[in-house]
């Protein structure tokens, strides 16, 4: 990023280009969309890299950038740890009716114990 190079080698040029004024506002507004991008598995690494750069260049935006990175990691973790994945059943369900005589109190107690 050009701003990183200028920050390292010619910080006065950043001032001259009004980076800390106009561009700071633009980068502050970019944090929320970058948080959404960080939650997307395909864009996560890129969004996190851009947020880390914003954090390094503009320390006053660091809290927002760090928060956005954390949100992206949390959402990524939630998606990776799904406790249930839907899948098709092997055979279609039966259309046979079940009568009340088929169940005993023992069946009910067994089911309730499993809960």
The first five atom37 places (N, CA, C, CB, O) and aatype in JSON, in Angstrom:
{
  "aatype": [20, 20, 20, 20, 20, 20, 20, 20, 20, 20, 20, 20, 20, 20, 20, 20, 20, 20, 20, 20, 20, 20, 20, 20, 20, 20, 20, 20, 20, 20, 20, 20, 20, 20, 20, 20, 20, 20, 20, 20, 20, 20, 20, 20, 20, 20, 20, 20, 20, 20, 20, 20, 20, 20, 20, 20, 20, 20, 20, 20, 20, 20, 20, 20, 20, 20, 20, 20, 20, 20, 20, 20, 20, 20, 20, 20, 20, 20, 20, 20, 20, 20, 20, 20, 20, 20, 20, 20, 20, 20, 20, 20, 20, 20, 20, 20, 20, 20, 20, 20, 20, 20, 20, 20, 20, 20, 20, 20, 20, 20, 20, 20, 20, 20, 20],
  "atom_mask": [
    [1, 1, 1, 1, 1],
    [1, 1, 1, 1, 1],
    [1, 1, 1, 1, 1],
    [1, 1, 1, 1, 1],
    [1, 1, 1, 1, 1],
    [1, 1, 1, 1, 1],
    [1, 1, 1, 1, 1],
    [1, 1, 1, 1, 1],
    [1, 1, 1, 1, 1],
    [1, 1, 1, 1, 1],
    [1, 1, 1, 1, 1],
    [1, 1, 1, 1, 1],
    [1, 1, 1, 1, 1],
    [1, 1, 1, 1, 1],
    [1, 1, 1, 1, 1],
    [1, 1, 1, 1, 1],
    [1, 1, 1, 1, 1],
    [1, 1, 1, 1, 1],
    [1, 1, 1, 1, 1],
    [1, 1, 1, 1, 1],
    [1, 1, 1, 1, 1],
    [1, 1, 1, 1, 1],
    [1, 1, 1, 1, 1],
    [1, 1, 1, 1, 1],
    [1, 1, 1, 1, 1],
    [1, 1, 1, 1, 1],
    [1, 1, 1, 1, 1],
    [1, 1, 1, 1, 1],
    [1, 1, 1, 1, 1],
    [1, 1, 1, 1, 1],
    [1, 1, 1, 1, 1],
    [1, 1, 1, 1, 1],
    [1, 1, 1, 1, 1],
    [1, 1, 1, 1, 1],
    [1, 1, 1, 1, 1],
    [1, 1, 1, 1, 1],
    [1, 1, 1, 1, 1],
    [1, 1, 1, 1, 1],
    [1, 1, 1, 1, 1],
    [1, 1, 1, 1, 1],
    [1, 1, 1, 1, 1],
    [1, 1, 1, 1, 1],
    [1, 1, 1, 1, 1],
    [1, 1, 1, 1, 1],
    [1, 1, 1, 1, 1],
    [1, 1, 1, 1, 1],
    [1, 1, 1, 1, 1],
    [1, 1, 1, 1, 1],
    [1, 1, 1, 1, 1],
    [1, 1, 1, 1, 1],
    [1, 1, 1, 1, 1],
    [1, 1, 1, 1, 1],
    [1, 1, 1, 1, 1],
    [1, 1, 1, 1, 1],
    [1, 1, 1, 1, 1],
    [1, 1, 1, 1, 1],
    [1, 1, 1, 1, 1],
    [1, 1, 1, 1, 1],
    [1, 1, 1, 1, 1],
    [1, 1, 1, 1, 1],
    [1, 1, 1, 1, 1],
    [1, 1, 1, 1, 1],
    [1, 1, 1, 1, 1],
    [1, 1, 1, 1, 1],
    [1, 1, 1, 1, 1],
    [1, 1, 1, 1, 1],
    [1, 1, 1, 1, 1],
    [1, 1, 1, 1, 1],
    [1, 1, 1, 1, 1],
    [1, 1, 1, 1, 1],
    [1, 1, 1, 1, 1],
    [1, 1, 1, 1, 1],
    [1, 1, 1, 1, 1],
    [1, 1, 1, 1, 1],
    [1, 1, 1, 1, 1],
    [1, 1, 1, 1, 1],
    [1, 1, 1, 1, 1],
    [1, 1, 1, 1, 1],
    [1, 1, 1, 1, 1],
    [1, 1, 1, 1, 1],
    [1, 1, 1, 1, 1],
    [1, 1, 1, 1, 1],
    [1, 1, 1, 1, 1],
    [1, 1, 1, 1, 1],
    [1, 1, 1, 1, 1],
    [1, 1, 1, 1, 1],
    [1, 1, 1, 1, 1],
    [1, 1, 1, 1, 1],
    [1, 1, 1, 1, 1],
    [1, 1, 1, 1, 1],
    [1, 1, 1, 1, 1],
    [1, 1, 1, 1, 1],
    [1, 1, 1, 1, 1],
    [1, 1, 1, 1, 1],
    [1, 1, 1, 1, 1],
    [1, 1, 1, 1, 1],
    [1, 1, 1, 1, 1],
    [1, 1, 1, 1, 1],
    [1, 1, 1, 1, 1],
    [1, 1, 1, 1, 1],
    [1, 1, 1, 1, 1],
    [1, 1, 1, 1, 1],
    [1, 1, 1, 1, 1],
    [1, 1, 1, 1, 1],
    [1, 1, 1, 1, 1],
    [1, 1, 1, 1, 1],
    [1, 1, 1, 1, 1],
    [1, 1, 1, 1, 1],
    [1, 1, 1, 1, 1],
    [1, 1, 1, 1, 1],
    [1, 1, 1, 1, 1],
    [1, 1, 1, 1, 1],
    [1, 1, 1, 1, 1],
    [1, 1, 1, 1, 1],
    [1, 1, 1, 1, 1]
  ],
  "atom_positions": [
    [[0.84, -1.16, 0.0], [0.0, 0.0, 0.0], [0.9, 1.24, 0.0], [-0.96, -0.01, 1.21], [1.87, 1.31, 0.75]],
    [[0.57, 2.19, -0.83], [1.36, 3.41, -0.97], [1.44, 4.17, 0.35], [0.76, 4.3, -2.05], [2.49, 4.71, 0.7]],
    [[0.34, 4.22, 1.07], [0.33, 4.95, 2.35], [1.32, 4.35, 3.33], [-1.08, 4.95, 2.96], [1.95, 5.08, 4.1]],
    [[1.47, 3.03, 3.32], [2.44, 2.39, 4.2], [3.87, 2.79, 3.85], [2.3, 0.87, 4.14], [4.68, 3.07, 4.73]],
    [[4.17, 2.81, 2.55], [5.51, 3.23, 2.11], [5.79, 4.69, 2.48], [5.65, 3.05, 0.59], [6.87, 5.02, 2.98]],
    [[4.82, 5.54, 2.24], [5.01, 6.95, 2.59], [5.12, 7.14, 4.1], [3.85, 7.79, 2.04], [5.91, 7.96, 4.56]],
    [[4.35, 6.39, 4.85], [4.43, 6.48, 6.3], [5.83, 6.08, 6.8], [3.36, 5.58, 6.95], [6.35, 6.67, 7.74]],
    [[6.4, 5.1, 6.15], [7.73, 4.63, 6.53], [8.84, 5.58, 6.08], [7.98, 3.25, 5.95], [9.79, 5.82, 6.82]],
    [[8.72, 6.13, 4.86], [9.83, 6.87, 4.27], [9.61, 8.38, 4.14], [10.11, 6.33, 2.92], [10.58, 9.14, 4.11]],
    [[8.36, 8.82, 4.08], [8.09, 10.25, 3.92], [6.75, 10.63, 4.55], [8.12, 10.64, 2.44], [5.8, 10.94, 3.82]],
    [[6.66, 10.61, 5.89], [5.39, 10.9, 6.55], [4.83, 12.28, 6.21], [5.57, 10.79, 8.04], [3.62, 12.48, 6.25]],
    [[5.69, 13.22, 5.88], [5.22, 14.56, 5.52], [4.38, 14.52, 4.24], [6.41, 15.52, 5.35], [3.46, 15.32, 4.08]],
    [[4.69, 13.61, 3.35], [3.92, 13.48, 2.11], [2.48, 13.06, 2.42], [4.59, 12.47, 1.16], [1.55, 13.48, 1.74]],
    [[2.31, 12.22, 3.43], [0.95, 11.82, 3.81], [0.15, 13.03, 4.27], [0.98, 10.75, 4.93], [-1.03, 13.17, 3.94]],
    [[0.8, 13.89, 5.03], [0.15, 15.14, 5.47], [-0.21, 16.0, 4.26], [1.07, 15.94, 6.44], [-1.31, 16.54, 4.18]],
    [[0.71, 16.11, 3.32], [0.5, 16.94, 2.13], [-0.68, 16.42, 1.29], [1.77, 16.99, 1.27], [-1.41, 17.21, 0.69]],
    [[-0.84, 15.11, 1.24], [-1.94, 14.51, 0.48], [-3.24, 14.45, 1.29], [-1.56, 13.12, 0.02], [-4.24, 13.9, 0.81]],
    [[-3.23, 15.0, 2.49], [-4.39, 15.02, 3.39], [-4.87, 13.62, 3.74], [-5.54, 15.81, 2.74], [-6.07, 13.37, 3.9]],
    [[-3.92, 12.69, 3.87], [-4.25, 11.32, 4.22], [-4.92, 11.25, 5.59], [-2.99, 10.45, 4.22], [-5.88, 10.5, 5.77]],
    [[-4.43, 12.02, 6.53], [-4.96, 11.96, 7.89], [-6.28, 12.73, 8.03], [-3.94, 12.51, 8.88], [-6.87, 12.75, 9.11]],
    [[-6.74, 13.35, 6.98], [-8.01, 14.05, 6.98], [-9.02, 13.29, 6.15], [-7.85, 15.48, 6.43], [-9.81, 12.49, 6.67]],
    [[-9.0, 13.53, 4.85], [-9.98, 12.93, 3.94], [-9.89, 11.4, 3.91], [-9.77, 13.48, 2.53], [-10.91, 10.73, 4.01]],
    [[-8.7, 10.86, 3.79], [-8.56, 9.41, 3.67], [-8.84, 8.7, 4.99], [-7.16, 9.06, 3.19], [-9.29, 7.55, 4.99]],
    [[-8.59, 9.37, 6.09], [-8.9, 8.78, 7.4], [-10.4, 8.52, 7.5], [-8.43, 9.72, 8.56], [-10.81, 7.46, 7.96]],
    [[-11.21, 9.47, 7.07], [-12.67, 9.3, 7.1], [-13.1, 8.14, 6.21], [-13.38, 10.59, 6.67], [-13.97, 7.35, 6.58]],
    [[-12.51, 8.05, 5.04], [-12.82, 6.98, 4.11], [-12.49, 5.62, 4.72], [-12.06, 7.17, 2.78], [-13.28, 4.68, 4.64]],
    [[-11.31, 5.51, 5.34], [-10.9, 4.25, 5.96], [-11.77, 3.92, 7.17], [-9.43, 4.32, 6.38], [-12.06, 2.75, 7.42]],
    [[-12.19, 4.92, 7.91], [-13.08, 4.68, 9.05], [-14.41, 4.09, 8.57], [-13.32, 5.99, 9.85], [-14.97, 3.2, 9.21]],
    [[-14.92, 4.6, 7.45], [-16.18, 4.08, 6.9], [-16.0, 2.69, 6.29], [-16.73, 5.04, 5.85], [-16.98, 1.96, 6.14]],
    [[-14.78, 2.32, 5.94], [-14.52, 1.01, 5.33], [-14.45, -0.11, 6.36], [-13.22, 1.05, 4.55], [-14.53, -1.28, 5.99]],
    [[-14.32, 0.21, 7.62], [-14.14, -0.83, 8.64], [-15.35, -1.75, 8.73], [-13.88, -0.19, 10.0], [-15.18, -2.97, 8.78]],
    [[-16.55, -1.23, 8.75], [-17.75, -2.07, 8.86], [-17.9, -3.03, 7.68], [-19.01, -1.2, 8.97], [-18.12, -4.22, 7.89]],
    [[-17.78, -2.56, 6.43], [-17.85, -3.52, 5.32], [-16.72, -4.54, 5.34], [-17.83, -2.77, 3.99], [-16.9, -5.69, 4.92]],
    [[-15.55, -4.12, 5.83], [-14.44, -5.07, 5.94], [-14.72, -6.13, 7.01], [-13.14, -4.34, 6.26], [-14.27, -7.27, 6.88]],
    [[-15.46, -5.77, 8.05], [-15.85, -6.75, 9.07], [-16.75, -7.81, 8.44], [-16.57, -6.07, 10.27], [-16.62, -9.0, 8.73]],
    [[-17.68, -7.38, 7.58], [-18.53, -8.34, 6.87], [-17.71, -9.22, 5.95], [-19.62, -7.61, 6.08], [-17.95, -10.43, 5.86]],
    [[-16.75, -8.62, 5.26], [-15.89, -9.4, 4.37], [-15.04, -10.38, 5.16], [-14.99, -8.47, 3.54], [-14.79, -11.49, 4.69]],
    [[-14.59, -9.99, 6.36], [-13.77, -10.88, 7.18], [-14.57, -12.1, 7.63], [-13.23, -10.13, 8.41], [-13.99, -13.14, 7.96]],
    [[-15.89, -12.0, 7.65], [-16.73, -13.13, 8.02], [-16.91, -14.12, 6.87], [-18.08, -12.64, 8.49], [-17.37, -15.24, 7.09]],
    [[-16.57, -13.71, 5.66], [-16.67, -14.57, 4.48], [-15.38, -15.37, 4.36], [-16.94, -13.72, 3.19], [-14.29, -14.8, 4.33]],
    [[-15.49, -16.69, 4.28], [-14.31, -17.55, 4.25], [-13.37, -17.21, 3.09], [-14.74, -19.02, 4.15], [-12.15, -17.27, 3.24]],
    [[-13.93, -16.85, 1.94], [-13.1, -16.55, 0.77], [-12.37, -15.22, 0.9], [-13.96, -16.54, -0.48], [-11.29, -15.07, 0.34]],
    [[-12.93, -14.27, 1.62], [-12.35, -12.94, 1.74], [-11.67, -12.69, 3.08], [-13.41, -11.9, 1.51], [-11.09, -11.63, 3.29]],
    [[-11.76, -13.65, 3.98], [-11.29, -13.45, 5.36], [-9.85, -12.96, 5.44], [-11.42, -14.75, 6.12], [-9.57, -11.95, 6.09]],
    [[-8.94, -13.66, 4.79], [-7.52, -13.3, 4.89], [-7.23, -11.91, 4.33], [-6.66, -14.34, 4.16], [-6.49, -11.13, 4.93]],
    [[-7.82, -11.6, 3.18], [-7.62, -10.29, 2.57], [-8.19, -9.18, 3.45], [-8.26, -10.24, 1.18], [-7.53, -8.17, 3.68]],
    [[-9.41, -9.36, 3.94], [-10.04, -8.35, 4.8], [-9.24, -8.15, 6.08], [-11.49, -8.75, 5.14], [-9.06, -7.02, 6.53]],
    [[-8.77, -9.24, 6.67], [-7.99, -9.13, 7.9], [-6.67, -8.39, 7.64], [-7.71, -10.53, 8.49], [-6.21, -7.62, 8.48]],
    [[-6.07, -8.62, 6.49], [-4.84, -7.92, 6.13], [-5.07, -6.42, 5.97], [-4.26, -8.5, 4.82], [-4.27, -5.62, 6.45]],
    [[-6.16, -6.05, 5.31], [-6.47, -4.62, 5.12], [-6.78, -3.97, 6.47], [-7.68, -4.45, 4.15], [-6.34, -2.85, 6.73]],
    [[-7.53, -4.66, 7.33], [-7.84, -4.11, 8.65], [-6.58, -3.95, 9.49], [-8.84, -5.02, 9.38], [-6.45, -2.97, 10.22]],
    [[-5.66, -4.87, 9.39], [-4.39, -4.76, 10.13], [-3.59, -3.56, 9.63], [-3.56, -6.06, 9.99], [-2.93, -2.88, 10.41]],
    [[-3.63, -3.3, 8.34], [-2.93, -2.15, 7.77], [-3.55, -0.84, 8.24], [-2.95, -2.21, 6.24], [-2.84, 0.12, 8.56]],
    [[-4.88, -0.8, 8.29], [-5.56, 0.4, 8.81], [-5.15, 0.63, 10.26], [-7.11, 0.26, 8.69], [-4.86, 1.76, 10.66]],
    [[-5.12, -0.44, 11.02], [-4.74, -0.35, 12.43], [-3.32, 0.21, 12.58], [-4.85, -1.73, 13.1], [-3.06, 1.03, 13.46]],
    [[-2.41, -0.24, 11.73], [-1.01, 0.21, 11.83], [-0.85, 1.66, 11.38], [-0.12, -0.69, 10.97], [-0.07, 2.41, 11.98]],
    [[-1.58, 2.07, 10.35], [-1.43, 3.43, 9.82], [-2.16, 4.48, 10.66], [-1.95, 3.49, 8.4], [-1.66, 5.59, 10.83]],
    [[-3.31, 4.13, 11.19], [-4.13, 5.09, 11.93], [-4.48, 4.52, 13.29], [-5.41, 5.45, 11.13], [-5.53, 3.9, 13.45]],
    [[-3.62, 4.73, 14.28], [-3.86, 4.16, 15.6], [-5.21, 4.54, 16.21], [-2.76, 4.58, 16.54], [-5.76, 3.77, 17.0]],
    [[-5.75, 5.7, 15.86], [-7.05, 6.09, 16.41], [-8.19, 5.23, 15.86], [-7.32, 7.56, 16.11], [-9.28, 5.21, 16.43]],
    [[-7.95, 4.52, 14.77], [-8.96, 3.6, 14.22], [-8.67, 2.16, 14.62], [-9.0, 3.71, 12.69], [-9.38, 1.24, 14.21]],
    [[-7.64, 1.96, 15.43], [-7.19, 0.61, 15.77], [-8.28, -0.19, 16.49], [-5.95, 0.68, 16.64], [-8.46, -1.37, 16.2]],
    [[-9.01, 0.44, 17.41], [-10.03, -0.29, 18.15], [-11.11, -0.84, 17.21], [-10.67, 0.62, 19.22], [-11.52, -1.99, 17.33]],
    [[-11.55, -0.02, 16.28], [-12.56, -0.47, 15.32], [-12.03, -1.56, 14.41], [-13.04, 0.69, 14.48], [-12.73, -2.53, 14.12]],
    [[-10.78, -1.41, 13.96], [-10.18, -2.41, 13.08], [-10.0, -3.74, 13.83], [-8.83, -1.92, 12.53], [-10.29, -4.8, 13.29]],
    [[-9.51, -3.66, 15.07], [-9.33, -4.88, 15.86], [-10.67, -5.56, 16.13], [-8.62, -4.56, 17.2], [-10.78, -6.78, 16.07]],
    [[-11.69, -4.76, 16.41], [-13.02, -5.31, 16.62], [-13.54, -6.01, 15.39], [-13.98, -4.21, 17.04], [-14.15, -7.08, 15.48]],
    [[-13.32, -5.42, 14.23], [-13.77, -6.02, 12.98], [-13.03, -7.34, 12.7], [-13.56, -5.05, 11.81], [-13.63, -8.3, 12.23]],
    [[-11.74, -7.37, 13.0], [-10.97, -8.61, 12.84], [-11.53, -9.68, 13.76], [-9.46, -8.37, 13.13], [-11.71, -10.83, 13.35]],
    [[-11.81, -9.3, 15.0], [-12.34, -10.26, 15.97], [-13.71, -10.78, 15.53], [-12.44, -9.62, 17.36], [-13.98, -11.98, 15.66]],
    [[-14.57, -9.9, 15.03], [-15.88, -10.33, 14.54], [-15.72, -11.34, 13.41], [-16.71, -9.11, 14.06], [-16.39, -12.38, 13.39]],
    [[-14.82, -11.04, 12.49], [-14.57, -11.97, 11.38], [-14.1, -13.33, 11.86], [-13.55, -11.39, 10.44], [-14.53, -14.35, 11.33]],
    [[-13.22, -13.36, 12.85], [-12.73, -14.63, 13.39], [-13.84, -15.4, 14.11], [-11.56, -14.39, 14.36], [-13.94, -16.62, 13.99]],
    [[-14.67, -14.68, 14.86], [-15.76, -15.35, 15.58], [-16.77, -15.96, 14.62], [-16.46, -14.36, 16.51], [-17.2, -17.1, 14.8]],
    [[-17.14, -15.2, 13.6], [-18.11, -15.71, 12.64], [-17.52, -16.9, 11.89], [-18.53, -14.61, 11.65], [-18.21, -17.88, 11.64]],
    [[-16.24, -16.81, 11.54], [-15.57, -17.9, 10.86], [-15.57, -19.14, 11.75], [-14.12, -17.5, 10.48], [-15.79, -20.25, 11.26]],
    [[-15.34, -18.96, 13.05], [-15.35, -20.08, 13.98], [-16.72, -20.7, 14.14], [-14.85, -19.64, 15.31], [-16.85, -21.91, 14.27]],
    [[-17.75, -19.87, 14.14], [-19.11, -20.38, 14.25], [-19.46, -21.24, 13.05], [-20.12, -19.22, 14.39], [-20.03, -22.32, 13.19]],
    [[-19.12, -20.77, 11.88], [-19.42, -21.53, 10.67], [-18.66, -22.85, 10.65], [-19.08, -20.72, 9.42], [-19.2, -23.87, 10.22]],
    [[-17.41, -22.85, 11.12], [-16.59, -24.06, 11.11], [-17.07, -25.08, 12.14], [-15.14, -23.7, 11.37], [-16.82, -26.27, 11.97]],
    [[-17.73, -24.64, 13.18], [-18.14, -25.53, 14.27], [-19.63, -25.8, 14.29], [-17.71, -24.95, 15.58], [-20.23, -25.88, 15.36]],
    [[-20.24, -25.92, 13.15], [-21.67, -26.23, 13.12], [-21.89, -27.58, 13.77], [-22.23, -26.23, 11.66], [-21.17, -28.54, 13.46]],
    [[-22.83, -27.68, 14.66], [-23.05, -28.92, 15.39], [-23.91, -29.92, 14.62], [-23.69, -28.62, 16.72], [-23.95, -31.1, 14.97]],
    [[-24.58, -29.46, 13.59], [-25.44, -30.34, 12.85], [-25.39, -29.98, 11.37], [-26.89, -30.28, 13.38], [-25.5, -28.81, 11.0]],
    [[-25.22, -30.98, 10.57], [-25.2, -30.76, 9.13], [-26.36, -31.56, 8.54], [-23.83, -31.18, 8.49], [-26.4, -32.78, 8.71]],
    [[-27.28, -30.91, 7.87], [-28.42, -31.64, 7.31], [-27.98, -32.61, 6.22], [-29.46, -30.67, 6.74], [-27.05, -32.34, 5.46]],
    [[-28.67, -33.75, 6.18], [-28.38, -34.71, 5.12], [-29.67, -35.45, 4.77], [-27.27, -35.72, 5.56], [-30.6, -35.5, 5.57]],
    [[-29.72, -35.99, 3.58], [-30.9, -36.71, 3.12], [-31.05, -38.02, 3.9], [-30.84, -36.98, 1.61], [-30.05, -38.64, 4.27]],
    [[-32.32, -38.43, 4.13], [-32.54, -39.72, 4.77], [-32.41, -40.82, 3.72], [-33.94, -39.77, 5.46], [-32.62, -40.58, 2.53]],
    [[-32.05, -42.03, 4.18], [-31.76, -43.12, 3.25], [-33.0, -43.61, 2.5], [-31.14, -44.28, 4.0], [-32.93, -43.98, 1.33]],
    [[-34.14, -43.61, 3.19], [-35.37, -44.11, 2.56], [-36.51, -43.16, 2.89], [-35.7, -45.57, 3.02], [-36.46, -42.48, 3.91]],
    [[-37.53, -43.12, 2.05], [-38.66, -42.25, 2.36], [-39.39, -42.75, 3.61], [-39.65, -42.17, 1.16], [-39.38, -43.95, 3.89]],
    [[-40.0, -41.85, 4.35], [-40.71, -42.28, 5.55], [-41.93, -43.14, 5.2], [-41.15, -41.07, 6.37], [-42.49, -43.05, 4.11]],
    [[-42.31, -43.96, 6.15], [-43.47, -44.83, 5.94], [-44.76, -44.03, 6.02], [-43.48, -45.98, 6.97], [-44.84, -42.98, 6.67]],
    [[-45.76, -44.54, 5.35], [-47.08, -43.89, 5.43], [-48.02, -44.69, 6.33], [-47.7, -43.74, 4.01], [-49.21, -44.39, 6.43]],
    [[-47.45, -45.73, 6.99], [-48.24, -46.55, 7.9], [-48.66, -45.76, 9.12], [-47.47, -47.79, 8.31], [-47.85, -45.03, 9.7]],
    [[-49.91, -45.9, 9.52], [-50.39, -45.24, 10.73], [-49.98, -46.04, 11.96], [-51.93, -45.05, 10.68], [-49.98, -47.27, 11.93]],
    [[-49.65, -45.34, 13.01], [-49.28, -45.98, 14.26], [-50.48, -45.89, 15.19], [-48.02, -45.31, 14.9], [-51.11, -44.84, 15.32]],
    [[-50.79, -47.0, 15.82], [-51.93, -47.0, 16.74], [-51.43, -46.8, 18.17], [-52.75, -48.31, 16.63], [-50.27, -47.06, 18.48]],
    [[-52.32, -46.36, 19.01], [-51.98, -46.09, 20.4], [-51.57, -47.36, 21.12], [-53.16, -45.45, 21.12], [-50.82, -47.29, 22.1]],
    [[-52.02, -48.51, 20.68], [-51.69, -49.78, 21.34], [-50.24, -50.17, 21.14], [-52.59, -50.88, 20.82], [-49.72, -51.02, 21.87]],
    [[-49.57, -49.56, 20.17], [-48.18, -49.9, 19.89], [-47.23, -49.33, 20.95], [-47.78, -49.39, 18.51], [-46.1, -49.79, 21.07]],
    [[-47.68, -48.34, 21.71], [-46.83, -47.69, 22.7], [-47.23, -48.11, 24.1], [-46.91, -46.16, 22.56], [-48.41, -48.26, 24.42]],
    [[-46.22, -48.29, 24.93], [-46.46, -48.61, 26.34], [-45.83, -47.51, 27.19], [-45.88, -50.01, 26.72], [-45.04, -46.72, 26.67]],
    [[-46.16, -47.43, 28.47], [-45.51, -46.44, 29.33], [-43.99, -46.59, 29.35], [-46.06, -46.55, 30.75], [-43.27, -45.61, 29.5]],
    [[-43.51, -47.82, 29.19], [-42.05, -48.03, 29.16], [-41.4, -47.31, 27.97], [-41.73, -49.53, 29.08], [-40.3, -46.77, 28.09]],
    [[-42.1, -47.29, 26.83], [-41.57, -46.57, 25.66], [-41.46, -45.08, 25.97], [-42.49, -46.8, 24.43], [-40.45, -44.45, 25.65]],
    [[-42.47, -44.52, 26.58], [-42.49, -43.1, 26.9], [-41.38, -42.77, 27.89], [-43.86, -42.69, 27.48], [-40.66, -41.78, 27.7]],
    [[-41.21, -43.57, 28.93], [-40.17, -43.34, 29.93], [-38.78, -43.42, 29.3], [-40.29, -44.36, 31.08], [-37.89, -42.64, 29.63]],
    [[-38.61, -44.38, 28.39], [-37.3, -44.52, 27.73], [-36.97, -43.28, 26.9], [-37.29, -45.77, 26.82], [-35.84, -42.79, 26.91]],
    [[-37.96, -42.77, 26.18], [-37.74, -41.57, 25.37], [-37.45, -40.37, 26.26], [-38.98, -41.27, 24.47], [-36.54, -39.59, 25.98]],
    [[-38.21, -40.21, 27.34], [-38.0, -39.08, 28.24], [-36.64, -39.15, 28.93], [-39.1, -39.04, 29.28], [-36.02, -38.11, 29.17]],
    [[-36.17, -40.34, 29.24], [-34.84, -40.49, 29.84], [-33.74, -40.03, 28.87], [-34.6, -41.96, 30.26], [-32.73, -39.48, 29.3]],
    [[-33.94, -40.26, 27.59], [-32.95, -39.87, 26.58], [-32.86, -38.35, 26.39], [-33.3, -40.53, 25.25], [-31.86, -37.84, 25.88]],
    [[-33.89, -37.64, 26.8], [-33.87, -36.18, 26.67], [-32.96, -35.66, 27.7], [-35.26, -35.55, 26.8], [-32.77, -34.44, 27.79]]
  ]
}
